[in-house]
Amino acid sequence: MIELKNVNKVYKSNGNQVHACNNINLIIDKNDIYGIMGLSGAGKSTLLRTINLLEAPTNGSILVNGKDITKFNGKELREYRKKTGMIFQHFNLLESRDVRGNIAFALEVAGWKDKKAINERVNELLQLVELEDKGSFYPIQLSGGQKQRVSIARAVIKNPEILLFDDCLSAVDTETEEQILNNLLKISKDKTTIIVSHRVSSAKNADKIIILDEGKIIQEGSHNQLINQEGYYAALY
Ligand code: ADP
């Protein structure tokens, strides 16, 4: 579904060049879960942001369903963005609105107007992220994991085909991470999912995991393959 061909991203800062993505080639199958791991600064976020086109690659092509998204602009780009949902490590909930209000607000921003339809969709989303009993809670009354689940609900309002998680579980404890991951496995059944993480626990259920180092893919395989290979993943495991 997603194919990156010779993707490079070079940042220029203070006269220096940083090769954040260095000739990345990879294929992600439809409805698979893909893990991206590596040390801090390895280029994980940059790679994710290029797939969402929050950053244009310096060169190379990114094919999604056979179309090069780097050539998209205007309407095509807006349509593509609707197909992707990104969940960030840092996110803001509206403190003045309860959980229902936060999700409803995201729907309103996305153009939903009918109150009844918004209400029904909010119910579905609360169920999906298992927060049915927290609808009337305000962000200040929620744990970090519960807040993260509200942000996941907001990211999937448009039922995106592609879900991108940018190290969004690093701030929660391992028990909460496990809960959110179980939730996520349910949500991502019919979606292509990419999870950036620096924890094995977040990536181990992925169909395939890549390890980045200085913008390059240095290892690629399933959890079982990687724990049996000498390298970054096995050491971390
Ligand atoms: P990771 O997500 O693995 O921690 P990043 O993708 O954030 O890595 O960063 C990869 C490299 O690109 C780092 O050396 C970082 O300093 C650099 N970088 C990231 N974003 C920018 C930017 N906007 N301008 C300049 N350099 C950047």
Residues whose N, C-alpha, C, O or C-beta is under 5 A from the ligand:
A	BS01	ADP	Y11 S13 V18 A20 L39 S40 G41 A42 G43 K44 S45 T46
